[in-house]
Amino acid sequence: DGDVYKYYHDGEWKKSSSGKTVAIVNPTTRKTQYKVQACTQEEVNKVMESAKSAQKAWAKTPLWKRAELLHKAAAILKEHKAPIAECLIKEIAKPAKDSVTEVVRSGDLVSYTAEEGVRILGEGKFLVSDSFPGNERTKYCLTSKIPLGVVLAIPPFNYPVNLAVSKIGPALIAGNSLVLKPPTQGAVSCLHMVHCFHLAGFPKGLINCVTGKGSEIGDFLTMHPGANCISFTGGDTGISISKKAAMIPLQMELGGKDACIVLEDADLDLVAANIIKGGFSYSGQRCTAIKVVLVMESVADSLVEKVKAKVAKLRVGPPEDDCDITPVVTESSANFIEGLVMDAKEKGATFCQKYKREGNLIWPVLLDNVRPDMRIAWEEPFGPILPVIRINSVEEGIHHCNASNFGLQGCVFTKDINKAVLISDAMETGTVQINSAPARGPDHFPFQGLKDSGIGSQGITNSINMMTKVKTTVINLP
Ligand code: G3H
């Protein structure tokens, strides 16, 4: 009943002394696919210690050597794309092609991070004192960027490989060491990715990966005095982490309710195509998925018809067959989504398709005429359910968008670029896409959420900078 995987500490694969494992249930078969070690707090302590001592030597390793190892890891990762994609299919039911894309994108991200790192970390600043009133030119200030220490990386289930390397790459190039805590669904994909870094030959203890129950080691990790930075992507657990964490830099990405505002002059075919891609890819289980459509009443019928026709063409089924809509990650997630659907039904939303569910597989549904009293107007389903709210003015759309506690991304469709820019300025989100669906990539773009969507800015360059601190040396002339 499932292969058992070891955790990674000090360059070795180990069994937990707990003797316990955590089961990973395949979302499609709903049977145990894999098992991972249920690590103990004592094991977390040891991992933290190893990471701390390995970091000291790593910080002194020349930057070009660090980059070289990252390039090597990136190449190995790409070579392993097929077996890792297989894990993604089995653990998180990501469609086959998207699973391969996730691994390739991750390899590219690591290589780009290595290149970006040697450039931005290879430069410092030089300041002179006499630009500030009252000073002579007697002080020369040299600045450089130094590592934080041990970075704790916690990626989510929906991109267990890509959102792990988006933390690992920047941490390592900047001279930090790493403790990775994978999500339960996605843990084996993560372990396989770590194996690629192992094969690349990084020093022992520099990268460590502990698996286990959040209830046992979650708070223990995030409140651990050995952690010098936390980079977390996931749900509102991030809010409690940020309340409990010590005085260390935090990078948090905690979901969104990305709005798609559609104006009267929009190219409706383009909008419909983007709603399908933005709302339903990976069955809506993306923080950047379109989660509410706010369309001007005058074009709403026409848009809904177009989207409806495209929803009918979505292939629903197992990820192995590369279906568009695949089972959602867990039964509890499916139950939560169903709760939102039932609430909308009771309150009178128009169902453009019949609601259907088999196990964790939920057929895609577009809900028209959604009103603000329905939960789906505000909550993040993380499933293939997309609400449409009809609006009578652009202001109404902006108001709905800004009334959300989330503020990750949003998009606006119009041919009028001036209007689009003004709307972008008015939307309280970290990013606004004009005439395209929200998305994090390309991975060197800044990526950030306002309000409950997060802390800090990601993207390769921002993450490297965030995982360093500034060190200055001042030369005082006689
Ligand atoms: O789920 C959150 C991810 O950061 C979204 O990434 O826009 O590439 O799907 P994506």
Residues whose N, C-alpha, C, O or C-beta is under 5 A from the ligand:
A	BS01	G3H	N158 Q285 R286 C287 T288 P438 A439 R440 G441
